[in-house]
Amino acid sequence: MEFEKLLYDVQDGICTITINNEKALNALSTKVLKELDQAITAAKNDGDVKAVILTGAGKAFVAGADIRELNNLGPLEAVEYARTGQHLTIRIESMPKPVIAAVNGFALGGGCELAMACTLRVASTKAVFGQPEVKLGLIPGFGGTQRLPRLVGPGVALELLLTGDNINADEAYRIGLANKVVEPEELLDKARELADKMMQVGPVALRFTKDACYRGLSTTLTDGLRIEADLFGASLATDDAKEGTAAFLEKRGANFKGQ
């Protein structure tokens, strides 16, 4: 597929989506948001794609929203803009396939929110995370006030949200915002390595596990356990489960079909 602001490449089952607007530090303009939504849709519907890597060109993953565009929005337009970004992050989060953020540089504001919507986050040692919206007299609009507390806890999240301070990759790893930190030249290889590992497991089991985790976060433990039990039962009824358990007993590799 061809885009104006993105690079889209599929190799060996992995779709790599690169936000490619270096002059604007890959800022999330309406155009970029629209193209990202189209790219995610394409990756979701492509049977050859088993995992997605999301990254940025140049020295930024995404440095934030398009401030010039924001400055021209009225209140109602701002609500619509926020909902557009939230729609995208929900689509990324609910993807049946794993989405790995390869955070190569600045992941600020909407960039941090985009990374948080991904299944896992691999950070370059040059990565910088932050939600600096309060310094502009704004609040996060693409899920920052909701996902950050769920990832790192409310106390740490509120400190970052209310001060607008940025943190480096090591601190992001320490608080649980980043899953791994690697040297810049190793970033995409590490993201692909993680993608490869997840591509070896049962696709239905992977999808059900993501579903159970995310739905469980928004409910009580009792209801979350009920969700888990229901999905456990559904997974056991799949051909993949029959193949996986048979392969274990026969001491061979499993040949999952995603059914």
N, C-alpha and C positions, 0 to 999 in steps of 0.2 A: 504493500500500500504506500501511497505517496501523500505527504502532508507538507504544509508550509512551515510549521513550527516544530515538527517532530521528525525523528528518524525511527523507522519501524523495520525490524529485521527478525526473521525467524530462522533459527538454525538448531538442528538436533533436538527439536521439541521445545526449545526455549525462545520465547518472544522477548526481544530487548527493545524497549521503548525509551528513546532518548529525547528529552526536551531540549530543543536545539534553537535557542534564541539568546545567544551569548551576549549580544549588545545590551539586552535588558536583564541580564543575569537570570534568564529563564523565568521571568516574572509571569504570574498566572493572570494573564489578560483573559477576557471573554473568549477570544480566539483560541488561546492555548487550552482553556477549559473545554471548549467544544471539541477540539481535535483529540484531547486526551480521552474524552468520553467515547469518541468514535473508535479510537485505537483499542481501548479496553473492550468495547463491544466486539471488535474484530477478533481480538485474542480469545475472548470467551467463546465465540462461535466457531473458531477454527479447531477442528478435531486434531490437527497435527500439533497444536500448541498444548503443552502439558504444564508449563510454568511461565511466569512473566517476571522480567527484571525491569525496574523503572529507575532511570538515572538521568543525569543532566550533562550537557556539554559545557566544557570550559571549567571555570572555577566555582560554579554554583550548581547545586542540585536544583533548588528553586529559592531565589532570594526573597520571595514574598509575593504579594499582590501587585498589580500594576497601579502604583500610587496615583499617577496622572488620571487613570480611568476612575479610580475611587473618588478623587477630588471633584469629579463632575456628576457624581450620583446624588440623587435626592433620597430621602428616607425609604420610600417604597421601592425605588430601584435598588437600593442597597440590600433590602430584604431579599429581593429576587436574585441578586448577585450571590448573596450568602447561600441561598437555597440551591443555586446552581452548583456551587462548590461542594455543598453538603451532599447533593445528589451524586456527584462524582466520587467523593470519598466513601459513601455508602456502597456504591457499585464496586469499588476496588476491594473494600473490606468483605463484601459478600460474594466475591468471585469464587466459583467452585474450584478454581486452580490457585495455587500459591502465588502471591505477588511479593517479590523481594525488592525493597528499596536499596539501591546501591548509592549511598549518600556520599558524593564526591567532594562537596564543598558546602557553601552556605545553604542551610535548610531553615529558613526563617519565615515566621508567619505562616502563610498558606503552604510554604514548602515543608515546614515541620508538620503541619496538619496532613499534608499529602503523604509524608513518610509514615506518620502514625497510623494511617488507614491501611498500610501494607501489612502483609502477614508477618514479615521479619524485616529488620533494618540492619544492613551491614554498612559501617561507617569507615571512610578513609580517615587517616590521622589528621587530615586537613579539614575535616567536616566541622561545621559550627551549627549548633541547634539553638533555636530561640523562638519565643512568642513575644515580639516587641510591640505589639499593637497598642498597649497602654501609653507608650511614649508618643503615639500619634493621636491620643485622645480617643482611641477606638478599643474594641474588644475583638478577640478572634471570632471569625465567622464561619469557618469551615470545619468546626468540630473540636477546636483546641481546648475549650473549657470542659469538654466532655471526655475526650479520649486521653488527654494528658493525665488527669487524676486516676483514671483506670489503669494506666500503664505504670505510673511511678508513685501513686498514692497522693491523697489530697494535700498534705502538708508541703511536700516538695513541689507539686504542681502549682499550688498557689504562690509559692515564692517566685517561681519563674514567671507565672502569669501576671503577678502584681508588680514585679520590679521591671519586667521586660528585659532582664539580663540574658545574655547569650552564654552558652556553655560549649566547651570543646568536646571532642569525641570521647576522650577518656572519662570525663564526667558524665556524659550521656550513657556510657556503658555502665558506670558505677551505679547510677540511679535506675537502670533498667530500660532506658529509652532506646539504646542501641544494643543489638544482640552480639555483635562482634565489631572489633576495630582492627583494621589492617592497613598496611602501607598503600599509598595511592596506586602503585603499579600492580598491586594484588587485588584491588577492589572487585573488578568484574569477574576475575577468576574465582574468588571466594564466593561471590553471589551465584555463579554458575555451579560451583561445587555443592552449595546448599540446595539449589534447584534440582541438581542431579539426584541428590539423596531423596528428596521428596517425590521425584518422578519414579523412584523404584518401589514405592509403597503402593498399596491398593488405592486407586483413585477415588472410589466411593468412600472408603474409610477416611481418606484425607478430607474429602468434602464434608462428611458427617462430623468429623472431629472439629473442624473449623466452625461448623454450624452450632454444635453443642457449646463450644467455648464462648462464642459471641452472644448467643441467646442467653446463656447462663449468666453472663455478666450483667444483664439488664433485669434479672429477676432474683427471687430468693434462692437460698441453697436448696430448699425442699423442691421447688419447682425446677431448678436447674438439674437436680438429680433425676427428676422425672423425665426431663428432656433427654438426658444421657441414656437412661434405661430404654426409652422408646427407640432412640437411634441405634443403641447397641443391638436391640432385637431386629431392627430393620437391616443392620449391617450383616448380621448372622445369616439372614435369608438370601444374601447376594451370592452370585456365582463366584465373585472374588473371594469371599470368605471360605467357600468350599475349596477353592483352589489354594488359598493361602494355608489353610489348616492341613490340607492333604500334602502340600509341598513340605511343610514342617515335619510331618510324620514320616514322609518318604525321604527326608534329608536331601532335598533338591531346591533349586531356585523356583520361586513362584512366577507364573506367567499370567499376570493380571490383565483383564480385558475392560475393566471399568464398568462391570455389570453385576 
